[in-house]
Amino acid sequence: MSPKELLYIEDALNHESFLKTQCQECANQLSDPVLKNFVNELCHKRGEIFNELYRTL
């Protein structure tokens, strides 16, 4: 893998990590159980994408 490709993956990992953190913070502030569950699912998906990107390294 080229250095430029590694930088792209590192950038994507940072974005996914940030999005997951934002989803977690949002879910913690929600009181509606349906909406909270939806945001938690988004958070889980962000974690899966992060793991997939990480495995490419």
PDB file of N, CA, C and O in Angstrom:
ATOM      1  N   MET A   1       0.846  -1.170   0.000  1.00  0.00           N
ATOM      2  CA  MET A   1       0.000   0.000   0.000  1.00  0.00           C
ATOM      3  C   MET A   1       0.898   1.241   0.000  1.00  0.00           C
ATOM      4  O   MET A   1       1.892   1.302   0.723  1.00  0.00           O
ATOM      5  N   SER A   2       0.541   2.195  -0.797  1.00  0.00           N
ATOM      6  CA  SER A   2       1.357   3.406  -0.903  1.00  0.00           C
ATOM      7  C   SER A   2       1.146   4.307   0.319  1.00  0.00           C
ATOM      8  O   SER A   2       0.137   4.186   1.014  1.00  0.00           O
ATOM      9  N   PRO A   3       2.088   5.199   0.576  1.00  0.00           N
ATOM     10  CA  PRO A   3       1.925   6.135   1.693  1.00  0.00           C
ATOM     11  C   PRO A   3       0.661   6.990   1.562  1.00  0.00           C
ATOM     12  O   PRO A   3       0.014   7.299   2.562  1.00  0.00           O
ATOM     13  N   LYS A   4       0.316   7.367   0.342  1.00  0.00           N
ATOM     14  CA  LYS A   4      -0.883   8.177   0.127  1.00  0.00           C
ATOM     15  C   LYS A   4      -2.149   7.376   0.472  1.00  0.00           C
ATOM     16  O   LYS A   4      -3.080   7.909   1.077  1.00  0.00           O
ATOM     17  N   GLU A   5      -2.175   6.105   0.086  1.00  0.00           N
ATOM     18  CA  GLU A   5      -3.318   5.258   0.417  1.00  0.00           C
ATOM     19  C   GLU A   5      -3.449   5.085   1.926  1.00  0.00           C
ATOM     20  O   GLU A   5      -4.557   5.083   2.461  1.00  0.00           O
ATOM     21  N   LEU A   6      -2.325   4.941   2.603  1.00  0.00           N
ATOM     22  CA  LEU A   6      -2.354   4.825   4.062  1.00  0.00           C
ATOM     23  C   LEU A   6      -2.908   6.096   4.700  1.00  0.00           C
ATOM     24  O   LEU A   6      -3.646   6.033   5.684  1.00  0.00           O
ATOM     25  N   LEU A   7      -2.554   7.235   4.142  1.00  0.00           N
ATOM     26  CA  LEU A   7      -3.091   8.499   4.666  1.00  0.00           C
ATOM     27  C   LEU A   7      -4.599   8.585   4.472  1.00  0.00           C
ATOM     28  O   LEU A   7      -5.307   9.089   5.343  1.00  0.00           O
ATOM     29  N   TYR A   8      -5.098   8.095   3.333  1.00  0.00           N
ATOM     30  CA  TYR A   8      -6.542   8.079   3.094  1.00  0.00           C
ATOM     31  C   TYR A   8      -7.252   7.196   4.120  1.00  0.00           C
ATOM     32  O   TYR A   8      -8.296   7.569   4.657  1.00  0.00           O
ATOM     33  N   ILE A   9      -6.684   6.040   4.384  1.00  0.00           N
ATOM     34  CA  ILE A   9      -7.302   5.129   5.349  1.00  0.00           C
ATOM     35  C   ILE A   9      -7.247   5.717   6.752  1.00  0.00           C
ATOM     36  O   ILE A   9      -8.216   5.627   7.506  1.00  0.00           O
ATOM     37  N   GLU A  10      -6.112   6.321   7.102  1.00  0.00           N
ATOM     38  CA  GLU A  10      -5.995   6.959   8.412  1.00  0.00           C
ATOM     39  C   GLU A  10      -7.043   8.064   8.567  1.00  0.00           C
ATOM     40  O   GLU A  10      -7.662   8.197   9.623  1.00  0.00           O
ATOM     41  N   ASP A  11      -7.232   8.847   7.517  1.00  0.00           N
ATOM     42  CA  ASP A  11      -8.228   9.914   7.538  1.00  0.00           C
ATOM     43  C   ASP A  11      -9.630   9.337   7.706  1.00  0.00           C
ATOM     44  O   ASP A  11     -10.428   9.857   8.487  1.00  0.00           O
ATOM     45  N   ALA A  12      -9.927   8.277   6.984  1.00  0.00           N
ATOM     46  CA  ALA A  12     -11.245   7.634   7.088  1.00  0.00           C
ATOM     47  C   ALA A  12     -11.456   7.059   8.485  1.00  0.00           C
ATOM     48  O   ALA A  12     -12.558   7.146   9.027  1.00  0.00           O
ATOM     49  N   LEU A  13     -10.416   6.472   9.074  1.00  0.00           N
ATOM     50  CA  LEU A  13     -10.521   5.948  10.433  1.00  0.00           C
ATOM     51  C   LEU A  13     -10.826   7.071  11.426  1.00  0.00           C
ATOM     52  O   LEU A  13     -11.647   6.905  12.328  1.00  0.00           O
ATOM     53  N   ASN A  14     -10.167   8.198  11.255  1.00  0.00           N
ATOM     54  CA  ASN A  14     -10.421   9.336  12.141  1.00  0.00           C
ATOM     55  C   ASN A  14     -11.849   9.849  11.992  1.00  0.00           C
ATOM     56  O   ASN A  14     -12.487  10.209  12.981  1.00  0.00           O
ATOM     57  N   HIS A  15     -12.349   9.882  10.768  1.00  0.00           N
ATOM     58  CA  HIS A  15     -13.728  10.332  10.541  1.00  0.00           C
ATOM     59  C   HIS A  15     -14.725   9.372  11.178  1.00  0.00           C
ATOM     60  O   HIS A  15     -15.679   9.805  11.824  1.00  0.00           O
ATOM     61  N   GLU A  16     -14.511   8.085  11.001  1.00  0.00           N
ATOM     62  CA  GLU A  16     -15.429   7.099  11.578  1.00  0.00           C
ATOM     63  C   GLU A  16     -15.405   7.158  13.102  1.00  0.00           C
ATOM     64  O   GLU A  16     -16.449   7.051  13.745  1.00  0.00           O
ATOM     65  N   SER A  17     -14.232   7.327  13.673  1.00  0.00           N
ATOM     66  CA  SER A  17     -14.112   7.438  15.122  1.00  0.00           C
ATOM     67  C   SER A  17     -14.869   8.665  15.627  1.00  0.00           C
ATOM     68  O   SER A  17     -15.583   8.594  16.627  1.00  0.00           O
ATOM     69  N   PHE A  18     -14.708   9.780  14.935  1.00  0.00           N
ATOM     70  CA  PHE A  18     -15.410  11.010  15.312  1.00  0.00           C
ATOM     71  C   PHE A  18     -16.926  10.821  15.218  1.00  0.00           C
ATOM     72  O   PHE A  18     -17.659  11.211  16.127  1.00  0.00           O
ATOM     73  N   LEU A  19     -17.394  10.222  14.118  1.00  0.00           N
ATOM     74  CA  LEU A  19     -18.832  10.010  13.940  1.00  0.00           C
ATOM     75  C   LEU A  19     -19.401   9.097  15.027  1.00  0.00           C
ATOM     76  O   LEU A  19     -20.502   9.328  15.528  1.00  0.00           O
ATOM     77  N   LYS A  20     -18.651   8.073  15.379  1.00  0.00           N
ATOM     78  CA  LYS A  20     -19.117   7.160  16.430  1.00  0.00           C
ATOM     79  C   LYS A  20     -19.237   7.899  17.760  1.00  0.00           C
ATOM     80  O   LYS A  20     -20.210   7.710  18.491  1.00  0.00           O
ATOM     81  N   THR A  21     -18.261   8.731  18.072  1.00  0.00           N
ATOM     82  CA  THR A  21     -18.299   9.503  19.309  1.00  0.00           C
ATOM     83  C   THR A  21     -19.494  10.446  19.317  1.00  0.00           C
ATOM     84  O   THR A  21     -20.176  10.579  20.332  1.00  0.00           O
ATOM     85  N   GLN A  22     -19.747  11.097  18.194  1.00  0.00           N
ATOM     86  CA  GLN A  22     -20.880  12.015  18.094  1.00  0.00           C
ATOM     87  C   GLN A  22     -22.206  11.274  18.270  1.00  0.00           C
ATOM     88  O   GLN A  22     -23.112  11.771  18.939  1.00  0.00           O
ATOM     89  N   CYS A  23     -22.318  10.096  17.676  1.00  0.00           N
ATOM     90  CA  CYS A  23     -23.540   9.291  17.823  1.00  0.00           C
ATOM     91  C   CYS A  23     -23.743   8.884  19.276  1.00  0.00           C
ATOM     92  O   CYS A  23     -24.864   8.937  19.783  1.00  0.00           O
ATOM     93  N   GLN A  24     -22.672   8.478  19.950  1.00  0.00           N
ATOM     94  CA  GLN A  24     -22.769   8.081  21.354  1.00  0.00           C
ATOM     95  C   GLN A  24     -23.236   9.251  22.222  1.00  0.00           C
ATOM     96  O   GLN A  24     -24.107   9.092  23.077  1.00  0.00           O
ATOM     97  N   GLU A  25     -22.654  10.413  21.995  1.00  0.00           N
ATOM     98  CA  GLU A  25     -23.039  11.593  22.769  1.00  0.00           C
ATOM     99  C   GLU A  25     -24.492  11.961  22.523  1.00  0.00           C
ATOM    100  O   GLU A  25     -25.216  12.318  23.451  1.00  0.00           O
ATOM    101  N   CYS A  26     -24.911  11.872  21.276  1.00  0.00           N
ATOM    102  CA  CYS A  26     -26.300  12.175  20.930  1.00  0.00           C
ATOM    103  C   CYS A  26     -27.250  11.176  21.585  1.00  0.00           C
ATOM    104  O   CYS A  26     -28.258  11.569  22.171  1.00  0.00           O
ATOM    105  N   ALA A  27     -26.933   9.896  21.488  1.00  0.00           N
ATOM    106  CA  ALA A  27     -27.790   8.853  22.064  1.00  0.00           C
ATOM    107  C   ALA A  27     -27.939   9.039  23.570  1.00  0.00           C
ATOM    108  O   ALA A  27     -29.012   8.800  24.124  1.00  0.00           O
ATOM    109  N   ASN A  28     -26.869   9.463  24.230  1.00  0.00           N
ATOM    110  CA  ASN A  28     -26.926   9.664  25.680  1.00  0.00           C
ATOM    111  C   ASN A  28     -27.849  10.810  26.074  1.00  0.00           C
ATOM    112  O   ASN A  28     -28.309  10.864  27.215  1.00  0.00           O
ATOM    113  N   GLN A  29     -28.123  11.713  25.165  1.00  0.00           N
ATOM    114  CA  GLN A  29     -28.968  12.868  25.467  1.00  0.00           C
ATOM    115  C   GLN A  29     -30.429  12.657  25.080  1.00  0.00           C
ATOM    116  O   GLN A  29     -31.289  13.461  25.440  1.00  0.00           O
ATOM    117  N   LEU A  30     -30.710  11.590  24.355  1.00  0.00           N
ATOM    118  CA  LEU A  30     -32.076  11.353  23.883  1.00  0.00           C
ATOM    119  C   LEU A  30     -32.921  10.658  24.937  1.00  0.00           C
ATOM    120  O   LEU A  30     -32.434   9.801  25.674  1.00  0.00           O
ATOM    121  N   SER A  31     -34.199  11.038  24.999  1.00  0.00           N
ATOM    122  CA  SER A  31     -35.116  10.363  25.919  1.00  0.00           C
ATOM    123  C   SER A  31     -36.111   9.474  25.176  1.00  0.00           C
ATOM    124  O   SER A  31     -36.652   8.533  25.756  1.00  0.00           O
ATOM    125  N   ASP A  32     -36.356   9.763  23.908  1.00  0.00           N
ATOM    126  CA  ASP A  32     -37.269   8.944  23.101  1.00  0.00           C
ATOM    127  C   ASP A  32     -36.592   7.606  22.824  1.00  0.00           C
ATOM    128  O   ASP A  32     -35.547   7.578  22.175  1.00  0.00           O
ATOM    129  N   PRO A  33     -37.160   6.490  23.302  1.00  0.00           N
ATOM    130  CA  PRO A  33     -36.500   5.185  23.142  1.00  0.00           C
ATOM    131  C   PRO A  33     -36.332   4.748  21.683  1.00  0.00           C
ATOM    132  O   PRO A  33     -35.344   4.096  21.347  1.00  0.00           O
ATOM    133  N   VAL A  34     -37.278   5.097  20.825  1.00  0.00           N
ATOM    134  CA  VAL A  34     -37.183   4.703  19.421  1.00  0.00           C
ATOM    135  C   VAL A  34     -36.041   5.456  18.741  1.00  0.00           C
ATOM    136  O   VAL A  34     -35.232   4.866  18.025  1.00  0.00           O
ATOM    137  N   LEU A  35     -35.990   6.736  18.972  1.00  0.00           N
ATOM    138  CA  LEU A  35     -34.929   7.549  18.389  1.00  0.00           C
ATOM    139  C   LEU A  35     -33.566   7.177  18.971  1.00  0.00           C
ATOM    140  O   LEU A  35     -32.569   7.125  18.251  1.00  0.00           O
ATOM    141  N   LYS A  36     -33.531   6.920  20.274  1.00  0.00           N
ATOM    142  CA  LYS A  36     -32.290   6.524  20.930  1.00  0.00           C
ATOM    143  C   LYS A  36     -31.773   5.208  20.352  1.00  0.00           C
ATOM    144  O   LYS A  36     -30.574   5.054  20.122  1.00  0.00           O
ATOM    145  N   ASN A  37     -32.680   4.260  20.120  1.00  0.00           N
ATOM    146  CA  ASN A  37     -32.306   2.978  19.532  1.00  0.00           C
ATOM    147  C   ASN A  37     -31.756   3.164  18.120  1.00  0.00           C
ATOM    148  O   ASN A  37     -30.772   2.527  17.743  1.00  0.00           O
ATOM    149  N   PHE A  38     -32.392   4.034  17.344  1.00  0.00           N
ATOM    150  CA  PHE A  38     -31.937   4.310  15.983  1.00  0.00           C
ATOM    151  C   PHE A  38     -30.522   4.880  15.985  1.00  0.00           C
ATOM    152  O   PHE A  38     -29.673   4.447  15.205  1.00  0.00           O
ATOM    153  N   VAL A  39     -30.269   5.846  16.856  1.00  0.00           N
ATOM    154  CA  VAL A  39     -28.945   6.462  16.928  1.00  0.00           C
ATOM    155  C   VAL A  39     -27.916   5.452  17.425  1.00  0.00           C
ATOM    156  O   VAL A  39     -26.775   5.458  16.963  1.00  0.00           O
ATOM    157  N   ASN A  40     -28.300   4.591  18.354  1.00  0.00           N
ATOM    158  CA  ASN A  40     -27.381   3.542  18.811  1.00  0.00           C
ATOM    159  C   ASN A  40     -27.031   2.573  17.684  1.00  0.00           C
ATOM    160  O   ASN A  40     -25.902   2.089  17.610  1.00  0.00           O
ATOM    161  N   GLU A  41     -27.989   2.290  16.810  1.00  0.00           N
ATOM    162  CA  GLU A  41     -27.715   1.450  15.645  1.00  0.00           C
ATOM    163  C   GLU A  41     -26.726   2.137  14.700  1.00  0.00           C
ATOM    164  O   GLU A  41     -25.834   1.491  14.151  1.00  0.00           O
ATOM    165  N   LEU A  42     -26.889   3.455  14.513  1.00  0.00           N
ATOM    166  CA  LEU A  42     -25.932   4.210  13.704  1.00  0.00           C
ATOM    167  C   LEU A  42     -24.537   4.139  14.318  1.00  0.00           C
ATOM    168  O   LEU A  42     -23.544   3.988  13.607  1.00  0.00           O
ATOM    169  N   CYS A  43     -24.473   4.245  15.615  1.00  0.00           N
ATOM    170  CA  CYS A  43     -23.206   4.166  16.327  1.00  0.00           C
ATOM    171  C   CYS A  43     -22.556   2.796  16.107  1.00  0.00           C
ATOM    172  O   CYS A  43     -21.352   2.701  15.869  1.00  0.00           O
ATOM    173  N   HIS A  44     -23.350   1.764  16.187  1.00  0.00           N
ATOM    174  CA  HIS A  44     -22.847   0.406  15.961  1.00  0.00           C
ATOM    175  C   HIS A  44     -22.318   0.264  14.529  1.00  0.00           C
ATOM    176  O   HIS A  44     -21.268  -0.338  14.304  1.00  0.00           O
ATOM    177  N   LYS A  45     -23.046   0.819  13.576  1.00  0.00           N
ATOM    178  CA  LYS A  45     -22.625   0.751  12.173  1.00  0.00           C
ATOM    179  C   LYS A  45     -21.302   1.487  11.968  1.00  0.00           C
ATOM    180  O   LYS A  45     -20.440   1.012  11.229  1.00  0.00           O
ATOM    181  N   ARG A  46     -21.136   2.634  12.609  1.00  0.00           N
ATOM    182  CA  ARG A  46     -19.875   3.388  12.515  1.00  0.00           C
ATOM    183  C   ARG A  46     -18.724   2.534  13.047  1.00  0.00           C
ATOM    184  O   ARG A  46     -17.625   2.551  12.493  1.00  0.00           O
ATOM    185  N   GLY A  47     -18.981   1.790  14.121  1.00  0.00           N
ATOM    186  CA  GLY A  47     -17.960   0.897  14.677  1.00  0.00           C
ATOM    187  C   GLY A  47     -17.602  -0.217  13.710  1.00  0.00           C
ATOM    188  O   GLY A  47     -16.433  -0.579  13.581  1.00  0.00           O
ATOM    189  N   GLU A  48     -18.609  -0.763  13.028  1.00  0.00           N
ATOM    190  CA  GLU A  48     -18.348  -1.819  12.049  1.00  0.00           C
ATOM    191  C   GLU A  48     -17.504  -1.293  10.883  1.00  0.00           C
ATOM    192  O   GLU A  48     -16.571  -1.958  10.434  1.00  0.00           O
ATOM    193  N   ILE A  49     -17.836  -0.114  10.408  1.00  0.00           N
ATOM    194  CA  ILE A  49     -17.083   0.478   9.303  1.00  0.00           C
ATOM    195  C   ILE A  49     -15.649   0.763   9.736  1.00  0.00           C
ATOM    196  O   ILE A  49     -14.707   0.522   8.981  1.00  0.00           O
ATOM    197  N   PHE A  50     -15.488   1.278  10.955  1.00  0.00           N
ATOM    198  CA  PHE A  50     -14.145   1.528  11.483  1.00  0.00           C
ATOM    199  C   PHE A  50     -13.339   0.224  11.485  1.00  0.00           C
ATOM    200  O   PHE A  50     -12.193   0.199  11.036  1.00  0.00           O
ATOM    201  N   ASN A  51     -13.932  -0.838  11.982  1.00  0.00           N
ATOM    202  CA  ASN A  51     -13.239  -2.137  12.052  1.00  0.00           C
ATOM    203  C   ASN A  51     -12.878  -2.665  10.665  1.00  0.00           C
ATOM    204  O   ASN A  51     -11.798  -3.225  10.476  1.00  0.00           O
ATOM    205  N   GLU A  52     -13.768  -2.491   9.704  1.00  0.00           N
ATOM    206  CA  GLU A  52     -13.478  -2.925   8.332  1.00  0.00           C
ATOM    207  C   GLU A  52     -12.292  -2.153   7.758  1.00  0.00           C
ATOM    208  O   GLU A  52     -11.405  -2.734   7.133  1.00  0.00           O
ATOM    209  N   LEU A  53     -12.287  -0.851   7.973  1.00  0.00           N
ATOM    210  CA  LEU A  53     -11.157  -0.028   7.505  1.00  0.00           C
ATOM    211  C   LEU A  53      -9.863  -0.436   8.197  1.00  0.00           C
ATOM    212  O   LEU A  53      -8.812  -0.527   7.563  1.00  0.00           O
ATOM    213  N   TYR A  54      -9.946  -0.677   9.491  1.00  0.00           N
ATOM    214  CA  TYR A  54      -8.768  -1.047  10.263  1.00  0.00           C
ATOM    215  C   TYR A  54      -8.179  -2.369   9.765  1.00  0.00           C
ATOM    216  O   TYR A  54      -6.962  -2.538   9.703  1.00  0.00           O
ATOM    217  N   ARG A  55      -9.063  -3.294   9.413  1.00  0.00           N
ATOM    218  CA  ARG A  55      -8.598  -4.598   8.913  1.00  0.00           C
ATOM    219  C   ARG A  55      -7.878  -4.479   7.571  1.00  0.00           C
ATOM    220  O   ARG A  55      -7.097  -5.361   7.215  1.00  0.00           O
ATOM    221  N   THR A  56      -8.126  -3.414   6.830  1.00  0.00           N
ATOM    222  CA  THR A  56      -7.436  -3.258   5.547  1.00  0.00           C
ATOM    223  C   THR A  56      -5.959  -2.952   5.746  1.00  0.00           C
ATOM    224  O   THR A  56      -5.152  -3.143   4.836  1.00  0.00           O
ATOM    225  N   LEU A  57      -5.610  -2.481   6.927  1.00  0.00           N
ATOM    226  CA  LEU A  57      -4.205  -2.209   7.208  1.00  0.00           C
ATOM    227  C   LEU A  57      -3.492  -3.512   7.433  1.00  0.00           C
ATOM    228  O   LEU A  57      -2.287  -3.520   7.688  1.00  0.00           O
TER     229      LEU A  57
END
